[in-house]
């Protein structure tokens, strides 16, 4: 056995998405970093070994997709990968290589794959001095010294070895007053899964299960247990086992048992179920995962424990460093051995249980990432300091990637300021949050306050600005032809709300496009509410600006006008109002032909709350007068996504390219770096984007210009652009009074659109 010692500023243990983002963030911010991964590929549950596609807050909340490093990686994957990735089991090695390339191409970042941490060396009782690891099949023993360690191992291996307190199981309801918690504490945890994938061969393919496969005969296991095999190609998250086995110690037993169950499920589909065997007749089993994707094990105790209350009624954390927004997704302990897979799925998405499980985006504090028992240890991933119930939301990979970037950035900030990472000063904490924003992350309660960003002090103008007026319905047939049939999902089975960005103090009228297929006039309740932001889902207690009842005569695709003539408060006239239309089982409110940027819609789910309508569509409406809700000034609003307003500059779609936005200062400025955040990549989870296809809103071709010697000089020209963020660094600084970003082409949208420009 060879013995090798290496020394770094930061060592990250675990190479899932939390670990990858932590390591890249630490290295990008100046820390010499090493990432240690016990598998041959990076990505953890998202890798080609396990094949779970990363999801997060945008699956339930419009414009809530995670940004920063994880966005950069996923945008790249959709741009270069030929494989649709809309279901588990589809991930291929293209994703593995994107992660591998990003690690290799990050200056200051070293790595060890196939390397397992098995011991720690403590400097004293409260500080880790080094980790000891073995490189598989290489007979090399590593000693990795560092100033700060980040445990992204999932199981909390490093924290456990260093003596940290941890929990495993479910807290009782009385401990934290969590409605989702069991009445008494127990040892139950969510289980692990493996996926499979089948291939359509174009002809009947027989299958015979081995004798050791788990036998399935009862259809109730599937159809009453929330485990419907909806797609013969595979990828079922509910192929899950945990209790009675320990998800750490019995991992190999769980792997074998899951393999038995996969083969038994496939045998049931191919040979026993009368409907499924027809659907699956031409499919052949192509791949079965052999690395269980783990949902839950140790949760390391930190300086703060995230609970259900922090998700449902989010406080404002002074140390907020990330956000979550997945629903409280608690799988039934035992998985396939239990009566049902998950109560919300078994009962349906409109059940009382599911309704109380939805959450709007909420902040997560840095203290959840600080191990309370070891001074130089952070956690990121599913092992952070959270209750079992809170873990049901915070465990998904979109969220854990944000936690990783926050941990890596916190480590780098602490090192650069010679502070202990578990007790950052107020100034360092403020600097950390500003650094996360600058690096592309979003924080619910923080805006850009960077004093070095001279764009904040510029006068901003543009070639044109889009106005919000009429959002036309989708073309589903002739407007007045009797053959026109509305989309059934447009039927007003519940109250619906449409967020509308406003820029004036007065609204004269609102209109909605509806169909009445009866032969009588119907009456529609309408109200206009003041909302604080795009995820303000409350239906009770909202200030009502106006309300009415609208007459809807028989007819298809009619514009029903509501004359208002109301004056808004100063706060409301610079943000959003919400137009609510009441439920009516004989009327249809039509979807818009395309999404209007920043204009989310939602439907009433009961319990005093709404949730995102459909897949993030906009509903057809009109506002009078037209609203200037995409002004050039938004590129320095301090927020780089729709939130309290659209925060987006968008050019007039009727104006041809090129379109430009300009920053001007009273005196010449020395410019060495320009950072741009383009539109797109926010509305929905990345799995809804087709392969080899960038977001149409994103700018494709542009140039940066500076006003020099009485004319515009091109500093840099870019083509084939599809990423959300681009950084332009100039080796030779430029002295100028004006900068322009000129957009020549988008990836399909008629408007140029930019969320933010920073200048340093």
C-alpha positions in Angstrom: 0.0 0.0 0.0 1.4 3.4 -1.0 0.8 6.3 1.3 0.2 9.8 -0.2 -0.3 13.0 1.7 -1.9 16.1 0.1 -2.8 19.5 1.5 -5.7 21.8 0.5 -7.7 24.7 1.8 -11.0 22.8 1.4 -11.8 19.1 1.1 -15.2 18.1 -0.1 -16.2 14.5 0.6 -18.9 13.3 -1.7 -19.3 13.9 -5.5 -23.1 14.1 -5.9 -24.5 17.4 -7.1 -24.1 19.0 -3.7 -20.5 18.0 -3.6 -19.7 19.0 -7.2 -21.3 22.5 -6.7 -19.5 22.9 -3.3 -16.1 22.0 -4.8 -16.5 24.2 -7.9 -17.8 27.2 -5.8 -14.9 26.9 -3.3 -12.3 26.7 -6.1 -13.9 29.5 -8.2 -13.7 31.8 -5.1 -10.0 31.2 -4.6 -9.7 28.2 -2.3 -7.4 25.3 -3.2 -10.0 22.5 -3.2 -10.2 18.7 -3.5 -13.3 16.6 -4.1 -13.4 13.0 -3.1 -15.9 10.6 -4.6 -16.3 6.9 -3.9 -17.8 6.2 -7.4 -16.2 6.3 -10.8 -18.5 9.2 -11.9 -19.7 12.4 -10.4 -23.4 13.2 -10.0 -24.6 10.9 -7.2 -28.3 10.1 -7.7 -28.3 12.1 -11.0 -25.4 10.1 -12.5 -25.8 7.4 -15.2 -25.3 4.8 -12.4 -28.6 5.7 -10.7 -30.4 8.0 -13.3 -32.7 10.3 -11.2 -33.2 13.6 -13.1 -32.6 16.6 -10.8 -35.7 18.4 -9.7 -36.5 21.3 -7.5 -38.8 24.2 -6.6 -39.8 24.9 -10.3 -41.7 21.7 -10.4 -44.4 23.3 -8.3 -43.6 27.1 -8.5 -43.3 29.1 -11.7 -40.0 30.9 -12.2 -38.5 29.0 -9.2 -35.8 27.0 -11.0 -32.5 26.8 -9.2 -29.7 29.0 -10.6 -26.0 29.3 -10.1 -23.7 26.4 -10.8 -26.5 23.8 -11.1 -28.2 25.9 -13.7 -25.0 26.2 -15.7 -24.6 22.4 -15.7 -28.2 21.6 -16.6 -28.4 24.2 -19.4 -25.3 22.6 -20.9 -26.8 19.1 -20.6 -29.9 20.1 -22.6 -27.9 21.9 -25.2 -25.5 19.0 -26.0 -27.3 15.8 -25.0 -29.4 14.0 -27.6 -31.4 12.0 -25.0 -34.8 13.2 -23.7 -34.6 13.3 -19.9 -38.2 13.6 -18.9 -38.2 10.5 -16.7 -36.0 8.6 -14.3 -33.8 6.0 -16.0 -33.0 8.1 -19.1 -29.8 9.7 -17.9 -26.7 8.8 -20.1 -23.0 9.3 -19.9 -23.2 12.7 -21.6 -24.3 14.1 -18.2 -21.4 12.3 -16.4 -19.0 13.8 -18.8 -20.4 17.3 -18.4 -19.8 17.1 -14.7 -16.4 15.5 -15.2 -15.4 18.2 -17.6 -16.6 21.0 -15.3 -14.5 19.6 -12.4 -11.4 19.2 -14.6 -11.7 22.6 -16.2 -12.1 24.5 -12.9 -8.7 26.1 -11.8 -7.7 25.2 -8.3 -9.8 22.1 -8.1 -8.3 18.6 -7.7 -10.3 15.3 -7.5 -10.1 11.7 -6.5 -12.6 9.3 -7.9 -13.2 5.7 -6.7 -11.9 6.9 -3.4 -13.6 6.1 -0.1 -13.1 8.0 3.2 -12.8 5.6 6.1 -11.2 7.6 8.9 -10.4 11.1 10.2 -7.5 12.7 12.1 -8.7 15.2 14.6 -6.6 18.3 15.4 -8.4 18.5 18.7 -11.8 17.4 19.9 -13.6 20.1 17.8 -11.6 20.2 14.6 -10.8 17.9 11.8 -7.1 17.9 10.7 -7.3 15.4 7.8 -9.3 12.6 6.3 -8.0 9.2 5.4 -9.2 7.5 2.2 -8.4 4.6 0.0 -8.3 4.7 -3.8 -10.1 1.5 -5.0 -8.1 -1.0 -7.1 -5.0 1.2 -6.8 -3.5 0.2 -3.4 -3.1 3.9 -2.4 -3.9 5.3 1.0 -4.5 9.0 1.0 -4.2 11.5 3.8 -5.9 14.7 2.8 -5.3 17.7 5.0 -7.4 20.8 4.9 -8.5 23.9 6.8 -12.2 23.3 6.1 -14.1 20.1 5.3 -17.5 19.8 3.6 -19.5 16.6 4.1 -21.5 15.9 1.0 -21.5 12.2 1.4 -25.2 11.8 1.9 -24.8 9.4 4.8 -22.8 12.0 6.8 -19.8 9.7 6.9 -17.3 12.5 7.7 -19.5 14.0 10.4 -20.0 10.6 12.0 -16.3 9.8 12.0 -15.5 13.1 13.6 -18.0 12.6 16.5 -20.9 14.8 15.4 -24.3 14.3 16.8 -26.8 13.0 14.3 -30.4 11.8 14.0 -31.9 9.0 12.0 -35.6 8.3 11.9 -38.7 10.4 12.4 -39.3 12.9 15.1 -42.6 12.8 17.0 -45.2 15.4 16.3 -44.9 17.1 19.7 -41.1 17.8 19.5 -41.4 20.5 16.9 -45.2 20.8 16.4 -45.0 19.4 12.8 -48.4 18.4 11.3 -46.7 15.9 9.0 -44.8 14.1 11.7 -46.0 10.8 13.2 -47.7 11.0 16.7 -44.6 9.4 18.3 -41.0 9.3 17.3 -39.8 6.1 15.5 -36.9 4.7 13.5 -38.6 4.9 10.1 -36.9 6.5 7.2 -37.6 6.9 3.5 -36.1 4.1 1.4 -33.8 3.7 -1.5 -34.6 3.0 -5.2 -33.1 1.5 -8.3 -34.5 2.2 -11.7 -34.7 0.2 -14.9 -35.0 1.1 -18.6 -36.6 -0.9 -21.3 -36.2 -0.5 -25.1 -38.9 -0.8 -27.8 -37.6 -3.4 -30.3 -40.4 -3.1 -32.8 -41.5 -6.7 -32.4 -42.7 -9.0 -29.6 -40.0 -9.8 -27.1 -40.6 -12.6 -24.5 -39.3 -12.4 -20.9 -38.9 -15.1 -18.4 -38.0 -14.0 -14.8 -35.3 -15.9 -12.9 -36.5 -18.1 -10.1 -35.2 -15.7 -7.5 -37.2 -12.7 -8.7 -39.9 -11.4 -6.3 -43.3 -12.8 -7.4 -46.0 -10.2 -8.1 -49.6 -11.4 -8.6 -51.9 -8.8 -6.9 -52.8 -5.8 -9.1 -53.8 -3.8 -5.9 -50.1 -3.4 -5.1 -49.9 -1.2 -8.2 -53.3 0.3 -8.8 -54.3 1.0 -5.2 -50.8 1.6 -3.8 -49.9 4.6 -6.0 -47.5 2.5 -8.1 -49.0 2.6 -11.6 -46.4 1.5 -14.3 -47.4 4.4 -16.6 -44.6 3.9 -19.1 -43.2 0.6 -20.4 -39.8 2.3 -20.8 -39.5 2.2 -17.0 -38.1 4.7 -14.5 -40.4 4.3 -11.6 -39.5 6.2 -8.4 -41.7 3.9 -6.3 -39.4 0.8 -6.8 -38.2 1.6 -3.2 -37.2 -0.4 -0.2 -36.0 0.7 3.3 -37.4 -0.5 6.5 -37.0 -3.2 7.9 -33.4 -2.8 6.6 -31.0 -0.1 7.7 -30.4 2.2 4.7 -26.7 2.4 5.6 -25.6 -0.9 7.0 -27.9 -3.0 4.8 -27.3 -1.1 1.6 -26.1 -4.3 -0.3 -29.1 -6.3 0.9 -31.4 -3.5 -0.2 -29.6 -3.5 -3.6 -30.2 -7.2 -4.1 -33.8 -7.0 -2.9 -34.5 -4.1 -5.2 -33.1 -6.1 -8.1 -35.5 -9.0 -7.2 -38.4 -6.6 -7.2 -37.5 -5.0 -10.5 -37.4 -8.3 -12.2 -40.7 -9.3 -10.6 -42.4 -6.0 -11.6 -41.2 -6.5 -15.2 -42.5 -10.1 -15.2 -45.8 -8.8 -14.0 -45.9 -6.2 -16.8 -44.8 -8.5 -19.5 -46.7 -11.7 -18.6 -49.5 -11.1 -16.1 -51.3 -7.7 -16.3 -53.8 -7.8 -19.2 -53.3 -4.2 -20.2 -49.6 -3.8 -19.4 -48.5 -6.9 -21.3 -50.0 -5.4 -24.4 -48.2 -2.1 -23.9 -44.9 -3.8 -23.0 -45.1 -6.6 -25.6 -42.4 -5.1 -27.8 -40.1 -3.9 -25.0 -36.9 -5.6 -23.9 -35.3 -5.0 -20.5 -32.2 -2.9 -21.4 -30.7 -1.7 -18.1 -31.2 -2.2 -14.3 -29.4 0.1 -11.9 -27.2 -1.6 -9.3 -26.4 1.4 -7.1 -29.4 2.2 -4.9 -30.4 5.9 -4.9 -30.8 6.8 -1.3 -33.3 9.3 0.1 -32.6 9.3 3.8 -30.1 8.2 6.4 -28.2 10.3 8.9 -29.1 14.0 9.4 -26.2 15.9 11.1 -27.1 18.2 13.9 -26.1 21.8 13.1 -26.5 25.2 14.7 -30.1 25.3 13.5 -32.6 22.6 12.8 -34.9 23.2 9.8 -38.5 22.1 10.5 -41.8 22.0 8.8 -42.7 25.3 10.3 -39.8 27.0 8.5 -41.2 25.7 5.2 -44.9 26.5 5.7 -44.4 29.9 7.5 -40.9 30.9 6.4 -39.1 33.3 8.7 -36.6 35.8 7.3 -33.2 34.2 8.2 -30.3 36.7 8.5 -28.1 33.9 7.2 -30.3 32.8 4.3 -28.0 31.2 1.7 -30.3 29.0 -0.4 -34.0 28.2 -1.0 -36.2 25.2 -1.4 -39.7 24.7 -2.9 -40.3 21.0 -3.5 -43.4 19.8 -1.6 -43.2 17.9 1.7 -42.6 14.6 -0.1 -42.5 11.8 2.6 -42.5 8.3 1.1 -44.1 5.5 3.1 -41.5 3.7 5.2 -41.0 0.2 3.7 -41.6 1.2 0.1 -42.8 -1.8 -1.9 -43.5 -3.7 1.3 -46.0 -1.0 2.5 -49.6 -0.6 1.7 -48.9 2.4 -0.5 -45.8 4.2 -1.8 -46.7 7.7 -0.7 -49.9 9.0 0.9 -50.1 12.0 -1.4 -49.8 9.9 -4.6 -52.1 7.1 -3.3 -54.8 9.6 -2.4 -54.3 11.9 -5.4 -52.8 15.4 -6.1 -56.0 17.1 -5.0 -56.4 15.2 -1.7 -56.4 17.0 1.6 -53.0 15.4 2.4 -51.4 16.7 -0.8 -52.9 20.1 -0.4 -51.3 20.6 3.0 -47.9 19.3 1.6 -47.3 22.1 -1.0 -45.0 24.8 -0.1 -43.9 28.1 -1.8 -40.2 28.8 -2.0 -38.6 29.2 1.4 -35.2 30.3 2.7 -32.6 28.0 4.2 -30.1 29.4 6.8 -26.3 28.7 6.7 -26.6 27.4 10.3 -28.3 24.3 8.9 -25.0 23.6 7.1 -22.7 24.2 10.2 -22.0 21.1 12.3 -22.5 22.1 15.9 -19.9 19.7 17.2 -16.9 20.3 14.8 -15.7 23.9 14.2 -14.4 23.4 10.6 -17.1 21.1 9.2 -19.9 22.1 6.9 -22.6 19.8 5.5 -24.5 20.0 2.2 -27.0 17.7 0.7 -29.6 15.5 2.3 -27.5 15.2 5.5 -28.0 18.9 6.6 -29.6 19.8 9.9 -33.3 19.2 9.3 -36.1 17.3 10.8 -37.4 14.2 9.0 -40.4 16.2 7.7 -38.3 19.1 6.5 -36.0 16.7 4.7 -39.0 15.6 2.7 -38.7 18.9 0.8 -35.0 19.9 1.1 -33.6 16.5 0.0 -34.2 17.0 -3.8 -31.1 17.5 -5.9 -32.0 21.0 -7.2 -32.1 22.2 -3.6 -29.0 20.2 -2.5 -27.0 21.7 -5.3 -27.8 25.2 -4.0 -26.7 24.1 -0.5 -23.5 22.8 -2.0 -22.7 26.1 -3.7 -23.5 27.9 -0.5 -21.2 25.7 1.5 -18.3 26.0 -0.9 -18.7 29.7 -1.1 -18.9 30.1 2.7 -15.7 28.1 3.1 -13.9 30.3 0.6 -15.2 33.5 2.2 -14.1 32.3 5.7 -10.6 31.5 4.4 -10.2 34.8 2.6 -11.2 36.7 5.8 -9.3 34.4 8.2 -12.4 33.6 10.1 -13.8 30.3 11.5 -16.4 29.0 9.1 -18.8 28.1 11.9 -18.8 31.7 13.3 -18.7 34.1 10.4 -18.9 37.8 11.4 -21.9 39.9 10.2 -19.7 41.5 7.6 -18.6 38.2 6.2 -22.1 36.8 6.2 -23.2 39.9 4.2 -20.3 39.4 1.8 -21.2 35.7 1.4 -24.8 36.5 0.4 -23.7 39.1 -2.0 -21.1 36.7 -3.5 -23.9 34.0 -4.0 -26.0 36.6 -5.8 -23.1 37.6 -8.0 -22.4 34.0 -8.8 -25.9 33.6 -10.2 -27.8 32.3 -7.1 -31.2 33.6 -5.9 -32.0 34.5 -2.4 -35.6 35.3 -1.4 -34.8 38.1 1.0 -31.6 39.6 -0.5 -30.9 41.9 -3.4 -27.8 43.1 -5.1 -26.1 45.6 -2.9 -22.6 45.2 -4.2 -20.8 48.6 -3.9 -18.3 47.5 -6.5 -21.0 47.0 -9.1 -20.9 50.4 -11.0 -24.0 49.4 -13.1 -26.1 50.1 -10.0 -25.2 53.8 -10.4 -25.7 54.1 -14.1 -28.6 55.6 -16.1 -30.2 52.8 -18.2 -31.9 53.2 -21.6 -32.8 50.8 -24.4 -33.7 50.8 -28.0 -37.3 49.7 -27.2 -39.3 48.3 -24.3 -42.1 45.8 -24.6 -45.5 46.8 -23.3 -48.0 44.4 -21.6 -51.5 44.7 -23.2 -53.4 41.8 -24.7 -52.2 38.2 -24.2 -53.9 36.3 -27.0 -55.3 32.8 -26.6 -53.8 29.7 -28.2 -55.0 28.9 -31.7 -57.2 25.9 -31.1 -59.7 26.4 -33.9 -61.7 29.2 -35.6 -62.7 31.7 -32.9 -66.4 31.7 -33.7 -66.7 28.4 -35.5 -68.9 25.8 -33.9 -66.2 23.2 -34.5 -64.0 24.9 -31.9 -63.6 22.8 -28.7 -61.9 24.3 -25.7 -59.1 22.4 -23.9 -60.7 20.5 -21.1 -58.0 21.7 -18.7 -59.3 25.3 -19.3 -62.7 24.5 -17.7 -63.0 26.6 -14.5 -63.3 23.7 -12.1 -61.7 25.9 -9.4 -60.9 29.5 -8.9 -57.9 30.6 -11.0 -55.6 33.6 -10.6 -53.4 35.4 -13.1 -50.5 37.5 -11.9 -50.3 40.8 -13.9 -47.3 43.1 -13.7 -48.3 46.7 -13.5 -46.4 50.0 -13.9 -49.1 52.6 -13.6 -51.1 53.8 -10.7 -54.4 53.4 -12.5 -56.1 50.4 -14.2 -59.0 51.3 -16.5 -60.1 47.8 -17.5 -59.3 44.1 -17.5 -60.5 41.5 -20.0 -60.4 37.7 -20.1 -60.9 35.4 -23.0 -63.6 32.8 -22.1 -66.0 30.4 -23.8 -69.6 29.7 -22.8 -70.8 26.6 -24.6 -74.3 26.7 -23.0 -77.3 28.5 -24.6 -77.7 30.9 -21.7 -75.8 33.8 -20.2 -73.6 32.7 -17.3 -72.2 34.9 -14.5 -68.6 34.9 -13.6 -67.1 36.2 -10.3 -64.0 38.3 -10.7 -61.7 40.1 -8.2 -58.4 42.0 -8.2 -56.1 41.4 -5.3 -52.9 43.0 -4.2 -50.1 40.5 -4.0 -46.6 40.8 -2.6 -44.7 38.7 -5.1 -45.1 36.0 -7.7 -45.4 33.2 -5.1 -47.9 35.0 -2.9 -50.5 32.2 -3.1 -52.8 33.2 -0.3 -56.5 33.4 -1.2 -57.7 34.6 2.2 -56.8 37.9 3.8 -55.4 39.4 0.6 -56.3 43.1 0.1 -59.0 43.2 -2.5 -58.7 46.2 -4.8 -62.0 45.6 -6.7 -64.6 42.8 -7.3 -67.5 42.3 -9.7 -69.7 39.7 -11.4 -69.3 39.5 -15.2 -72.0 38.5 -17.7 -70.8 35.9 -20.2 -73.2 35.4 -23.1 -73.2 32.1 -25.1 -70.2 32.0 -27.4 -66.7 30.9 -28.0 -63.4 32.7 -27.3 -65.1 35.9 -26.2 -63.3 38.9 -24.6 -65.3 39.8 -21.5 -64.3 43.3 -20.4 -64.4 44.5 -16.8 -64.3 48.3 -16.5 -62.4 49.2 -13.4 -60.9 52.6 -13.2 -59.1 51.9 -9.9 -56.1 53.6 -8.4 -53.3 51.4 -7.0 -51.1 52.2 -4.0 -47.5 53.1 -4.7 -46.3 49.7 -3.8 -48.8 47.8 -5.9 -48.2 50.0 -9.0 -44.6 48.8 -9.2 -45.2 45.1 -8.9 -48.0 42.6 -9.3 -51.7 42.4 -8.9 -53.6 39.1 -9.2 -56.8 38.8 -11.3 -58.9 36.0 -9.7 -61.8 34.4 -11.7 -64.2 32.2 -9.7 -65.0 28.6 -10.3 -67.7 27.9 -12.9 -68.2 24.4 -14.3 -69.7 25.7 -17.6 -67.1 28.3 -18.5 -63.6 28.0 -19.9 -60.8 30.6 -19.3 -58.4 30.0 -22.2 -54.6 29.6 -22.0 -52.4 32.1 -23.8 -50.8 31.2 -27.1 -47.4 31.6 -25.4 -46.0 32.4 -22.0 -45.8 36.1 -21.2 -42.5 36.4 -19.3 -43.1 36.9 -15.6 -46.9 36.4 -15.9 -47.6 33.3 -13.8 -51.0 31.8 -13.2 -52.3 29.6 -10.4 -55.3 27.6 -9.4 -57.1 27.4 -6.0 -56.2 24.2 -4.2 -58.2 24.9 -1.0 -56.7 25.4 2.4 -56.5 29.1 1.6 -53.8 28.7 -1.0 -53.2 28.5 -4.7 -50.6 26.5 -6.6 -49.1 26.9 -10.1 -51.6 26.4 -12.9 -50.7 23.6 -15.3 -47.1 23.6 -16.4 -46.5 27.3 -15.9 -48.9 28.6 -18.7 -50.2 32.2 -18.9 -53.9 32.7 -19.2 -55.4 34.9 -21.9 -56.1 38.4 -20.6 -55.9 42.1 -21.5 -55.0 45.1 -19.3 -55.8 48.8 -20.1 -53.8 50.9 -20.4 -50.8 49.0 -21.6 -48.2 48.5 -18.9 -44.5 49.3 -19.2 -43.5 46.3 -17.1 -40.3 45.3 -18.9 -38.3 48.6 -18.6 -34.6 48.9 -19.2 -34.1 50.0 -15.6 -34.9 46.4 -14.5 -31.4 45.2 -15.4 -30.2 47.0 -12.3 -33.2 46.1 -10.1 -30.9 43.9 -7.9 -33.0 40.7 -8.6 -32.4 38.5 -11.6 -35.7 36.7 -12.0 -39.4 37.5 -11.7 -40.3 38.0 -8.0 -41.8 41.2 -6.7 -41.8 42.5 -10.3 -40.7 41.0 -13.6 -37.1 42.3 -13.1 -36.7 41.9 -16.9 -35.8 44.2 -19.7 -37.6 43.0 -22.8 -37.5 44.7 -26.2 -40.6 45.5 -28.2 -41.4 42.2 -30.1 -42.7 44.2 -33.1 -39.3 45.9 -33.5 -36.6 44.1 -35.6 -33.2 43.1 -34.3 -30.7 44.4 -33.4 -32.0 45.7 -30.1 -29.8 47.2 -27.4 -29.7 48.3 -23.7 -27.3 51.0 -22.6 -25.6 52.0 -19.3 -24.3 55.6 -19.0 -22.4 57.4 -16.3 -21.9 61.1 -15.7 -18.1 60.5 -15.7 -15.9 58.0 -17.4 -15.6 54.7 -15.6 -12.8 52.1 -15.6 -14.3 48.8 -16.7 -12.6 45.5 -16.4 -15.5 43.0 -16.2 -19.1 42.8 -17.4 -21.4 40.1 -16.1 -24.7 39.4 -18.0 -27.8 37.4 -17.0 -30.0 36.6 -19.9 -33.7 35.6 -19.9 -34.9 32.0 -20.0 -34.2 28.8 -18.0 -36.4 29.7 -15.0 -40.1 28.9 -15.6 -40.0 25.1 -15.4 -37.8 22.2 -14.4 -35.1 21.5 -16.9 -36.7 18.1 -17.8 -39.4 20.0 -19.7 -36.8 21.3 -22.2 -36.2 19.1 -25.3 -32.8 17.7 -26.1 -30.4 19.7 -28.2 -32.6 22.7 -27.8 -31.7 26.0 -25.9 -34.4 28.1 -24.3 -36.0 30.3 -27.0 -35.9 33.4 -24.7 -32.2 33.2 -24.2 -30.0 35.5 -26.3 -28.0 33.7 -29.0 -25.8 36.4 -30.7 -24.7 39.7 -29.2 -21.9 42.2 -28.8 -20.6 44.4 -26.0 -19.7 47.9 -27.1 -18.1 50.9 -25.4 -18.3 54.5 -26.3 -14.7 55.6 -27.1 -13.4 58.6 -28.9 -16.9 59.6 -30.1 -18.0 56.2 -31.5 -19.1 52.8 -30.4 -16.3 50.3 -30.3 -16.9 46.5 -30.1 -15.2 45.0 -27.0 -16.4 41.4 -27.6 -18.8 39.6 -30.0 -20.5 36.4 -29.1 -22.5 33.8 -31.2 -24.1 30.5 -30.5 -24.9 31.6 -26.9 -27.4 29.6 -24.8 -26.2 29.9 -21.2 -28.1 32.0 -18.7 -25.0 33.9 -17.5 -21.9 35.1 -19.3 -18.8 36.9 -17.8 -16.6 39.1 -20.0 -13.3 39.9 -18.5 -11.0 42.4 -20.2 -7.3 42.0 -19.7 -6.9 45.7 -20.5 -9.4 47.8 -18.7 -11.6 50.1 -20.7 -12.3 53.8 -19.8 -15.8 54.7 -21.0 -18.8 56.8 -20.1 -21.3 54.4 -21.8 -21.6 50.6 -22.4 -24.0 48.9 -24.7 -25.1 45.3 -25.1 -26.5 44.9 -28.6 -28.6 41.8 -29.2 -28.5 40.5 -32.8 -30.4 37.2 -32.4 -32.2 35.1 -29.7 -32.7 31.4 -29.8 -36.3 31.9 -31.1 -38.1 34.6 -29.2 -39.0 37.8 -31.0 -37.7 40.0 -28.1 -34.3 40.6 -26.7 -34.5 40.0 -22.9 -32.0 40.5 -20.1 -32.4 40.2 -16.3 -29.3 41.8 -15.1 -26.0 43.5 -16.1 -23.2 44.0 -13.6 -20.2 46.1 -14.4 -16.9 46.1 -12.4 
